[in-house]
Amino acid sequence: MSNSIVMGVDIGGSHITAALVDLDTRKVLQDTWTRNNVNSHDEVDEIIQAWTEAIKGAFESLKINITKIGIGMPGPFDYEKGICFVKNQDKYDSLYGLNIKELLAKALGTSPDRIRFMNDAACFLQGEAFGGAGKGFSRIIGLTLGTGLGSSVYSDNMAIDADRWNSPFKESIAEDYLSTRWFLKQYKELSGNVVTNVRVLVALAETDPLAAEVFRQFGQNLGQFLNEFIATENPEAIILGGNIANAYDLFESSLHESISDEFKEIPVFKALLGEEAALIGASSLWYHPEEVEIVHKH
């Protein structure tokens, strides 16, 4: 078995997804996808067990021994040492202060130095830069637009969480204007009607001018937010992911109109990899390991 095959893992608040990735082709091996629901309020042993089953399942689907593992993990977390500091987030309280790298390695019957962690918000951009819409660019900013606002910056072969969801914007913070809840609130204000999600608005936008207007306003907000982000980070490209990015054609023109003239040449791409981005991003921690370790030492 090629030593370019490594494991990519995405850990969320209620699930774990795992699959093997070929670092040479930068693609997920489709037959190895494994998903498990996880009760993040469980005790330590149950959580580690659920994660272990998913990871082992993905390895067993190719009948190979456990190789290297890259994991996208929500923070706060010491990604170098593998220690979890998540608390008061309604998930994983039982893991607080524990060395997850050692617990997982023991449960998997492998060595802790075969497991690497990365911030889950950065994994999306890492994956898109490594094998998706951002391939070939060396400096990128990424946004995930959905229930919340994720933001990340990629440079020196490594993506980091930019943590701009709560940056001051208009009357409050950025996430209040760039997430699902803004769409639902704004449409209700304009039309008096209640919708349950952005997908419903996408369908309405074809025939309902008020739904179309909400997307236009969203593009304006996004452009204004990006102007400051671009000025700070000086990217060569911008990548938009998350469920709202699937409706990019509905806000693309108003976004470009509200981006400053000096930044209009910077391309804006819709993410290409979907769910695979996080797995490819996490697994790419094992691509050129010497570079990854140099970056971690800063």
Stockholm file with secondary structure:
# STOCKHOLM 1.0

chainA/1-298         MSNSIVMGVDIGGSHITAALVDLDTRKVLQDTWTRNNVNSHDEVDEIIQAWTEAIKGAFESLKINITKIGIGMPGPFDYEKGICFVKNQDKYDSLYGLNIKELLAKALGTSPDRIRFMNDAACFLQGEAFGGAGKGFSRIIGLTLGTGLGSSVYSDNMAIDADRWNSPFKESIAEDYLSTRWFLKQYKELSGNVVTNVRVLVALAETDPLAAEVFRQFGQNLGQFLNEFIATENPEAIILGGNIANAYDLFESSLHESISDEFKEIPVFKALLGEEAALIGASSLWYHPEEVEIVHKH
#=GR chainA/1-298 SS CCTTEEEEEEECSSEEEEEEEETTTTEECGGGCEEEECCTTSCHHHHHHHHHHHHHHHHHHTTCCCCCEEEEECSSEETTTTEECCCSSSSCGGGTTCBHHHHHHHHHTSCGGGEEEEEHHHHHHHHHHHHSTTTTCSSEEEEEESSSEEEEEEETTEEEECCCTTSEETTEEGGGTSSHHHHHHHHHHHHSCCCSSHHHHHHHHTTCHHHHHHHHHHHHHHHHHHHHHHHHHCCSEEEEESGGGGGHHHHHHHHHHHSCGGGTTSCEEECSCTTHHHHHHHHGGGSSHHHHHHHHTC
#=GC SS_cons         CCTTEEEEEEECSSEEEEEEEETTTTEECGGGCEEEECCTTSCHHHHHHHHHHHHHHHHHHTTCCCCCEEEEECSSEETTTTEECCCSSSSCGGGTTCBHHHHHHHHHTSCGGGEEEEEHHHHHHHHHHHHSTTTTCSSEEEEEESSSEEEEEEETTEEEECCCTTSEETTEEGGGTSSHHHHHHHHHHHHSCCCSSHHHHHHHHTTCHHHHHHHHHHHHHHHHHHHHHHHHHCCSEEEEESGGGGGHHHHHHHHHHHSCGGGTTSCEEECSCTTHHHHHHHHGGGSSHHHHHHHHTC
//
